[in-house]
């Protein structure tokens, strides 16, 4: 070919190459923009929890031919729809106890997304309590536990303890203090109800109702409502049953306290026992683990189980059992 023709071919090739580079550059810009939008959706200001279609998760602790990797606590926390569970009165205490256990020792094991979900769920819990004015003390204790843990962890920022920068965690701690102040400012309003009240019931029914309270602090609070309830809240049999419900005979024998009359002071024994031993936990609904297919889900949630009778394969998990599943 003559030189002029050769130059035209080279010019055409270079022009085509520049066009391909421009397309590649535009494609890269599109990918970066898409990733940025996804990141913005999950940034710290987002109040939308990341939801999954399935409300169950396969719990596996190692790689197999069928599955690679393992399930983490953060992954399970994201998948099991705790945001909806707090609206169910049967699951509320279960979720709160789980949040408390995570705050005590497992916060650093959560991924960044799981930590955001944790804070978003906690905010929903606080808002629920502010609206219905129930379980105030329970949430106060949860917030105090979390704040104490964060005070320790924030001091170690830079040592790969917490995900995110210090400013983000300081902002979250300020939010916790704000929630605590809101809970402290709650004024319990007496309902405008003029029908039968607790004190109008026969004493045997009042005592029967009080026996269903599993926390001694609730008994003390109830006794402060009226003089008649104060007398019932000091009933020795009531405190004896409470001690026997939460603690074993061996634990009770190690913490015997006699009153001035030479009788066992069950009330003092109860408050001494709870400082030494964990109380018995009881929940209306719990997470369940299928022993056949190793799937974790809430009770009543459909999951792809291949067992002939899936109901017989399910084991209820306490909040601590749930945490222990992810300790490797």
Kinemage of the C-alpha trace (Angstrom):
@kinemage 1
@onewidth
@group {chain A} dominant
@subgroup {mainchain}
@vectorlist {calphas} color= white
{ca unk a 1} P 0.000 0.000 0.000
{ca unk a 2} L 1.088 3.590 -0.574
{ca unk a 3} L 2.004 5.720 2.488
{ca unk a 4} L -1.150 7.831 2.197
{ca unk a 5} L -3.416 4.772 2.324
{ca unk a 6} L -1.443 3.351 5.264
{ca unk a 7} L -1.881 6.597 7.212
{ca unk a 8} L -5.643 6.462 6.657
{ca unk a 9} L -5.795 2.906 8.044
{ca unk a 10} L -3.756 3.860 11.130
{ca unk a 11} L -5.927 6.946 11.712
{ca unk a 12} L -9.100 4.852 11.432
{ca unk a 13} L -7.728 2.253 13.874
{ca unk a 14} L -6.720 4.895 16.405
{ca unk a 15} L -10.124 6.553 16.150
{ca unk a 16} L -11.828 3.198 16.754
{ca unk a 17} L -9.518 2.514 19.712
{ca unk a 18} L -10.347 5.905 21.216
{ca unk a 19} L -14.058 5.117 20.827
{ca unk a 20} L -13.601 1.788 22.686
{ca unk a 21} L -11.696 3.525 25.462
{ca unk a 22} L -14.474 6.094 25.766
{ca unk a 23} L -17.075 3.313 26.055
{ca unk a 24} L -14.954 1.552 28.649
{ca unk a 25} L -14.557 4.808 30.590
{ca unk a 26} L -18.317 5.436 30.494
{ca unk a 27} L -18.949 1.876 31.652
{ca unk a 28} L -16.561 2.315 34.561
{ca unk a 29} L -18.232 5.594 35.481
{ca unk a 30} L -21.613 3.835 35.454
{ca unk a 31} L -20.304 1.061 37.752
{ca unk a 32} L -18.819 3.616 40.145
{ca unk a 33} L -22.075 5.601 40.185
{ca unk a 34} L -24.083 2.426 40.849
{ca unk a 35} L -21.793 1.445 43.727
{ca unk a 36} L -22.014 4.970 45.128
{ca unk a 37} L -25.822 4.873 45.061
{ca unk a 38} L -25.755 1.516 46.855
{ca unk a 39} L -23.321 2.879 49.430
{ca unk a 40} L -25.427 5.996 49.945
{ca unk a 41} L -28.456 3.811 50.545
{ca unk a 42} L -26.654 2.023 53.367
{ca unk a 43} L -24.836 4.994 54.881
{ca unk a 44} L -25.143 5.935 58.496
{ca unk a 45} L -28.014 8.380 57.903
{ca unk a 46} L -30.202 5.730 56.289
{ca unk a 47} L -33.072 4.568 58.495
{ca unk a 48} L -34.104 1.748 56.159
{ca unk a 49} L -33.105 -1.727 57.289
{ca unk a 50} L -31.624 -4.047 54.674
{ca unk a 51} L -34.263 -6.748 54.125
{ca unk a 52} L -33.937 -10.223 52.636
{ca unk a 53} L -36.740 -12.091 50.951
{ca unk a 54} L -36.269 -15.246 53.014
{ca unk a 55} L -36.885 -14.931 56.756
{ca unk a 56} L -34.661 -17.881 57.641
{ca unk a 57} L -30.966 -18.666 57.410
{ca unk a 58} L -28.918 -21.828 57.000
{ca unk a 59} L -26.451 -22.104 59.876
{ca unk a 60} L -23.201 -23.730 58.829
{ca unk a 61} L -19.806 -23.431 60.501
{ca unk a 62} L -17.565 -24.669 57.722
{ca unk a 63} L -17.196 -25.213 54.000
{ca unk a 64} L -18.661 -28.287 52.338
{ca unk a 65} L -19.026 -29.470 48.741
{ca unk a 66} L -22.480 -27.928 48.663
{ca unk a 67} L -21.800 -24.690 50.554
{ca unk a 68} L -18.755 -22.457 50.819
{ca unk a 69} L -17.837 -20.252 53.755
{ca unk a 70} L -19.771 -20.020 57.002
{ca unk a 71} L -22.640 -18.109 58.608
{ca unk a 72} L -21.822 -15.189 60.888
{ca unk a 73} L -23.754 -13.533 63.700
{ca unk a 74} L -24.069 -10.343 61.650
{ca unk a 75} L -25.497 -12.232 58.672
{ca unk a 76} L -28.079 -13.960 60.862
{ca unk a 77} L -28.953 -10.652 62.520
{ca unk a 78} L -29.633 -9.111 59.092
{ca unk a 79} L -31.722 -11.997 57.799
{ca unk a 80} L -34.079 -12.882 60.672
{ca unk a 81} L -36.342 -9.808 60.563
{ca unk a 82} L -35.902 -8.551 64.123
{ca unk a 83} L -37.412 -5.246 63.025
{ca unk a 84} L -40.840 -6.897 62.693
{ca unk a 85} L -40.310 -9.148 65.717
{ca unk a 86} L -40.243 -6.209 68.156
{ca unk a 87} L -43.831 -5.384 67.156
{ca unk a 88} L -44.930 -8.817 68.415
{ca unk a 89} L -45.455 -8.775 72.188
{ca unk a 90} L -44.466 -12.461 72.379
{ca unk a 91} L -41.059 -11.744 70.823
{ca unk a 92} L -40.308 -8.291 72.226
{ca unk a 93} L -38.489 -9.391 75.401
{ca unk a 94} L -36.585 -12.027 73.442
{ca unk a 95} L -35.234 -9.452 70.988
{ca unk a 96} L -34.372 -6.988 73.770
{ca unk a 97} L -32.422 -9.663 75.634
{ca unk a 98} L -30.589 -10.549 72.423
{ca unk a 99} L -29.723 -6.881 71.829
{ca unk a 100} L -28.371 -6.722 75.390
{ca unk a 101} L -26.149 -9.789 74.927
{ca unk a 102} L -24.781 -8.382 71.671
{ca unk a 103} L -24.103 -5.047 73.370
{ca unk a 104} L -22.175 -6.756 76.173
{ca unk a 105} L -19.757 -8.841 74.130
{ca unk a 106} L -20.635 -9.320 70.452
{ca unk a 107} L -20.908 -5.805 69.014
{ca unk a 108} L -17.473 -5.978 67.399
{ca unk a 109} L -18.323 -9.229 65.628
{ca unk a 110} L -21.084 -7.538 63.592
{ca unk a 111} L -20.397 -6.268 60.101
{ca unk a 112} L -20.888 -2.597 59.256
{ca unk a 113} L -24.360 -3.236 57.787
{ca unk a 114} L -25.320 -5.389 60.783
{ca unk a 115} L -24.215 -2.631 63.166
{ca unk a 116} L -26.412 -0.136 61.311
{ca unk a 117} L -29.328 -2.558 61.465
{ca unk a 118} L -28.661 -3.009 65.186
{ca unk a 119} L -28.888 0.750 65.816
{ca unk a 120} L -31.989 1.104 63.602
{ca unk a 121} L -33.763 -1.723 65.438
{ca unk a 122} L -32.750 -0.214 68.766
{ca unk a 123} L -34.247 3.116 67.722
{ca unk a 124} L -37.511 1.373 66.803
{ca unk a 125} L -37.530 -0.333 70.207
{ca unk a 126} L -37.123 3.017 71.966
{ca unk a 127} L -39.876 4.630 69.882
{ca unk a 128} L -42.220 1.736 70.679
{ca unk a 129} L -41.590 2.123 74.411
{ca unk a 130} L -42.100 5.885 74.220
{ca unk a 131} L -45.447 5.355 72.514
{ca unk a 132} L -46.940 2.578 74.664
{ca unk a 133} L -45.077 3.471 77.927
{ca unk a 134} L -44.291 -0.169 78.720
{ca unk a 135} L -40.999 -1.961 79.485
{ca unk a 136} L -39.330 1.359 80.333
{ca unk a 137} L -36.893 -0.075 82.888
{ca unk a 138} L -35.958 -2.924 80.544
{ca unk a 139} L -34.915 -0.515 77.779
{ca unk a 140} L -33.141 1.806 80.192
{ca unk a 141} L -30.951 -1.093 81.251
{ca unk a 142} L -30.316 -2.047 77.611
{ca unk a 143} L -29.247 1.491 76.682
{ca unk a 144} L -26.990 1.749 79.725
{ca unk a 145} L -25.335 -1.572 78.886
{ca unk a 146} L -24.748 -0.478 75.294
{ca unk a 147} L -23.414 2.945 76.299
{ca unk a 148} L -20.997 1.415 78.799
{ca unk a 149} L -19.696 -1.017 76.172
{ca unk a 150} L -19.260 1.748 73.590
{ca unk a 151} L -17.358 3.941 76.059
{ca unk a 152} L -14.809 1.141 76.353
{ca unk a 153} L -14.698 0.297 72.641
{ca unk a 154} L -14.434 3.885 71.376
{ca unk a 155} L -11.269 4.349 73.418
{ca unk a 156} L -9.731 1.540 71.365
{ca unk a 157} L -10.689 2.919 67.927
{ca unk a 158} L -7.788 2.447 65.536
{ca unk a 159} L -7.144 -1.088 66.714
{ca unk a 160} L -9.735 -2.667 64.386
{ca unk a 161} L -12.290 -2.905 67.173
{ca unk a 162} L -15.263 -1.049 65.689
{ca unk a 163} L -16.274 -0.663 62.055
{ca unk a 164} L -16.397 2.992 61.012
{ca unk a 165} L -14.770 6.222 62.123
{ca unk a 166} L -14.827 7.743 65.567
{ca unk a 167} L -17.245 10.545 64.608
{ca unk a 168} L -19.924 8.073 63.580
{ca unk a 169} L -19.727 6.220 66.903
{ca unk a 170} L -19.705 9.438 68.910
{ca unk a 171} L -22.896 10.425 67.063
{ca unk a 172} L -24.444 7.061 67.961
{ca unk a 173} L -23.479 7.513 71.606
{ca unk a 174} L -25.114 10.945 71.580
{ca unk a 175} L -28.268 9.309 70.207
{ca unk a 176} L -28.222 6.807 73.084
{ca unk a 177} L -27.957 9.635 75.622
{ca unk a 178} L -30.857 11.395 73.909
{ca unk a 179} L -32.987 8.232 74.088
{ca unk a 180} L -32.131 7.822 77.774
{ca unk a 181} L -33.259 11.394 78.426
{ca unk a 182} L -36.519 10.767 76.574
{ca unk a 183} L -37.206 7.680 78.696
{ca unk a 184} L -36.426 9.596 81.889
{ca unk a 185} L -38.907 12.315 80.888
{ca unk a 186} L -41.815 9.914 80.412
{ca unk a 187} L -44.814 10.854 82.526
{ca unk a 188} L -47.092 7.879 83.073
{ca unk a 189} L -50.643 9.044 82.640
{ca unk a 190} L -53.399 7.356 84.592
{ca unk a 191} L -55.952 5.947 82.128
{ca unk a 192} L -59.414 7.448 82.274
{ca unk a 193} L -60.976 4.138 83.215
{ca unk a 194} L -63.597 3.991 85.957
{ca unk a 195} L -64.338 0.268 85.905
{ca unk a 196} L -62.949 -2.523 88.080
{ca unk a 197} L -59.298 -2.102 89.047
{ca unk a 198} L -56.785 -4.515 90.549
{ca unk a 199} L -57.505 -3.387 94.103
{ca unk a 200} L -61.250 -4.026 93.594
{ca unk a 201} L -60.609 -7.756 93.082
{ca unk a 202} L -60.703 -10.274 95.957
{ca unk a 203} L -57.369 -10.642 97.754
{ca unk a 204} L -56.912 -14.199 96.482
{ca unk a 205} L -57.178 -12.994 92.871
{ca unk a 206} L -54.815 -10.090 93.516
{ca unk a 207} L -52.268 -12.498 94.959
{ca unk a 208} L -52.759 -14.891 92.053
{ca unk a 209} L -52.016 -12.081 89.596
{ca unk a 210} L -48.927 -11.007 91.525
{ca unk a 211} L -47.628 -14.569 91.473
{ca unk a 212} L -47.417 -14.329 87.681
{ca unk a 213} L -44.814 -11.564 87.849
{ca unk a 214} L -41.369 -13.058 87.259
{ca unk a 215} L -39.314 -10.020 88.297
{ca unk a 216} L -39.075 -9.080 91.950
{ca unk a 217} L -38.583 -5.425 91.061
{ca unk a 218} L -42.045 -5.432 89.493
{ca unk a 219} L -43.476 -6.714 92.762
{ca unk a 220} L -41.774 -3.913 94.676
{ca unk a 221} L -43.074 -1.315 92.206
{ca unk a 222} L -46.595 -2.731 92.390
{ca unk a 223} L -46.496 -2.545 96.170
{ca unk a 224} L -45.856 1.196 95.949
{ca unk a 225} L -49.156 1.819 94.142
{ca unk a 226} L -51.495 1.365 97.096
{ca unk a 227} L -51.252 0.385 100.802
{ca unk a 228} L -53.258 -2.812 100.241
{ca unk a 229} L -50.906 -3.914 97.470
{ca unk a 230} L -47.937 -3.057 99.681
{ca unk a 231} L -49.091 -5.614 102.235
{ca unk a 232} L -49.588 -8.288 99.545
{ca unk a 233} L -46.200 -7.591 97.957
{ca unk a 234} L -44.505 -8.535 101.256
{ca unk a 235} L -46.132 -11.977 101.358
{ca unk a 236} L -43.465 -14.565 102.262
{ca unk a 237} L -45.041 -17.317 100.134
{ca unk a 238} L -44.972 -14.992 97.124
{ca unk a 239} L -41.216 -14.418 97.423
{ca unk a 240} L -40.578 -18.073 98.223
{ca unk a 241} L -42.243 -19.155 94.975
{ca unk a 242} L -40.274 -16.504 93.084
{ca unk a 243} L -36.998 -17.841 94.489
{ca unk a 244} L -37.947 -21.432 93.701
{ca unk a 245} L -38.940 -20.462 90.156
{ca unk a 246} L -35.616 -18.836 89.284
{ca unk a 247} L -33.095 -20.806 91.329
{ca unk a 248} L -32.241 -24.371 92.247
{ca unk a 249} L -32.497 -25.761 95.778
{ca unk a 250} L -28.705 -25.915 95.968
{ca unk a 251} L -28.361 -22.245 95.067
{ca unk a 252} L -31.003 -21.287 97.617
{ca unk a 253} L -29.317 -23.280 100.393
{ca unk a 254} L -26.086 -21.356 99.800
{ca unk a 255} L -27.783 -17.979 100.317
{ca unk a 256} L -30.023 -18.486 103.341
{ca unk a 257} L -30.987 -15.318 105.253
{ca unk a 258} L -32.958 -15.303 108.506
{ca unk a 259} L -35.279 -12.511 109.574
{ca unk a 260} L -35.466 -11.042 113.069
{ca unk a 261} L -38.234 -13.556 113.812
{ca unk a 262} L -35.976 -16.485 112.948
{ca unk a 263} L -37.769 -17.199 109.650
{ca unk a 264} L -36.290 -17.325 106.177
{ca unk a 265} L -36.411 -13.859 104.623
{ca unk a 266} L -37.295 -14.869 101.067
{ca unk a 267} L -37.409 -11.316 99.775
{ca unk a 268} L -33.842 -10.530 100.853
{ca unk a 269} L -32.741 -13.940 99.631
{ca unk a 270} L -34.188 -13.236 96.179
{ca unk a 271} L -32.267 -9.997 95.712
{ca unk a 272} L -29.093 -11.635 96.965
{ca unk a 273} L -29.559 -14.612 94.635
{ca unk a 274} L -30.023 -12.461 91.513
{ca unk a 275} L -26.643 -10.861 92.222
{ca unk a 276} L -25.009 -14.283 92.284
{ca unk a 277} L -26.881 -16.362 89.705
{ca unk a 278} L -28.714 -15.725 86.430
{ca unk a 279} L -32.486 -15.713 86.596
{ca unk a 280} L -34.616 -18.163 84.664
{ca unk a 281} L -35.614 -16.784 81.271
{ca unk a 282} L -39.054 -17.363 79.789
{ca unk a 283} L -40.327 -16.032 76.457
{ca unk a 284} L -43.617 -16.199 74.613
{ca unk a 285} L -41.868 -16.983 71.324
{ca unk a 286} L -38.287 -17.814 70.391
{ca unk a 287} L -36.071 -18.523 67.436
{ca unk a 288} L -35.950 -22.191 66.495
{ca unk a 289} L -33.238 -24.335 64.964
{ca unk a 290} L -34.212 -27.262 62.755
{ca unk a 291} L -31.930 -30.164 63.694
{ca unk a 292} L -32.602 -31.863 60.356
{ca unk a 293} L -31.663 -29.089 57.904
{ca unk a 294} L -29.802 -26.678 60.273
{ca unk a 295} L -32.074 -23.758 59.373
{ca unk a 296} L -32.679 -20.991 61.900
{ca unk a 297} L -36.018 -19.150 61.843
{ca unk a 298} L -38.850 -17.787 63.943
{ca unk a 299} L -41.566 -20.199 64.969
{ca unk a 300} L -44.207 -20.474 62.270
{ca unk a 301} L -41.874 -19.365 59.475
{ca unk a 302} L -41.897 -21.707 56.490
{ca unk a 303} L -38.491 -22.991 55.445
{ca unk a 304} L -37.413 -25.626 52.882
{ca unk a 305} L -37.189 -28.581 55.271
{ca unk a 306} L -37.004 -32.102 53.797
{ca unk a 307} L -37.960 -33.904 57.012
{ca unk a 308} L -41.179 -35.932 57.057
{ca unk a 309} L -42.341 -34.168 60.225
{ca unk a 310} L -40.523 -30.813 60.535
{ca unk a 311} L -42.285 -29.872 63.801
{ca unk a 312} L -40.478 -32.625 65.692
{ca unk a 313} L -37.074 -31.440 64.450
{ca unk a 314} L -37.273 -27.896 65.838
{ca unk a 315} L -35.414 -26.847 68.975
{ca unk a 316} L -36.160 -23.584 70.756
{ca unk a 317} L -33.132 -21.365 71.342
{ca unk a 318} L -32.639 -18.927 74.185
{ca unk a 319} L -30.911 -15.623 73.321
{ca unk a 320} L -27.661 -17.020 74.733
{ca unk a 321} L -28.057 -20.210 72.662
{ca unk a 322} L -28.439 -18.009 69.579
{ca unk a 323} L -25.168 -16.205 70.378
{ca unk a 324} L -23.383 -19.521 71.027
{ca unk a 325} L -24.282 -20.789 67.562
{ca unk a 326} L -21.832 -18.315 66.047
{ca unk a 327} L -18.882 -18.818 68.342
{ca unk a 328} L -16.165 -20.578 66.393
